[in-house]
Amino acid sequence: MGWRSGQSYSQDLRDRVIAAVDGGQSARQVAVTFGVSIAYIYTRGANRPHRYQLSWQCTHTFV
């Protein structure tokens, strides 16, 4: 059974997503690798404690 809307991601998956972004991968690469949305990745980054260093890579320029 796959993931359904309304269910939380496992703590293991959340940890791996954050570790991949902190390791230098772009949000788009991480989203494809782990099957999560880009919005989820940015939301998790915004809600992280401030004691962590964030290494988010913005690949879009909005005009």
C-alpha positions in Angstrom: 0.0 0.0 0.0 1.4 3.4 -1.0 1.2 6.8 0.6 -2.3 8.3 0.8 -3.3 12.0 1.1 -3.6 12.9 4.7 -1.0 10.5 6.0 2.2 11.7 7.5 5.6 10.7 6.0 7.6 8.4 8.2 10.3 10.0 10.5 12.9 8.0 8.5 11.8 9.5 5.2 11.7 13.0 6.7 15.2 12.6 8.1 16.5 11.4 4.7 14.9 14.3 2.8 16.4 16.9 5.1 19.8 15.1 5.1 19.8 15.1 1.3 19.0 18.8 1.1 21.7 19.6 3.7 24.1 17.4 1.7 23.8 19.8 -1.3 21.1 18.3 -3.5 18.5 20.6 -5.0 14.9 20.5 -3.8 13.9 19.2 -7.2 16.4 16.3 -7.1 15.4 15.4 -3.6 11.7 15.5 -4.5 12.2 13.1 -7.4 14.5 10.8 -5.5 12.2 10.4 -2.5 8.8 10.9 -4.1 7.8 14.0 -2.1 6.7 17.4 -3.4 9.0 20.4 -3.7 6.5 22.3 -1.5 7.0 19.7 1.3 10.7 20.1 1.2 10.5 23.9 1.5 7.8 23.7 4.2 10.0 21.3 6.2 13.0 23.7 5.8 10.9 26.7 7.0 9.8 24.8 10.1 13.2 23.6 11.2 14.8 24.9 14.4 17.1 27.9 13.8 20.1 26.1 15.2 20.6 24.2 12.0 22.3 25.5 8.9 20.1 25.4 5.8 21.6 24.9 2.4 18.6 25.4 0.2 19.3 26.0 -3.5 16.9 28.2 -5.4 16.8 27.3 -9.1 14.1 29.7 -10.2 14.1 33.4 -10.7 10.8 35.1 -10.5 10.4 38.4 -12.3 
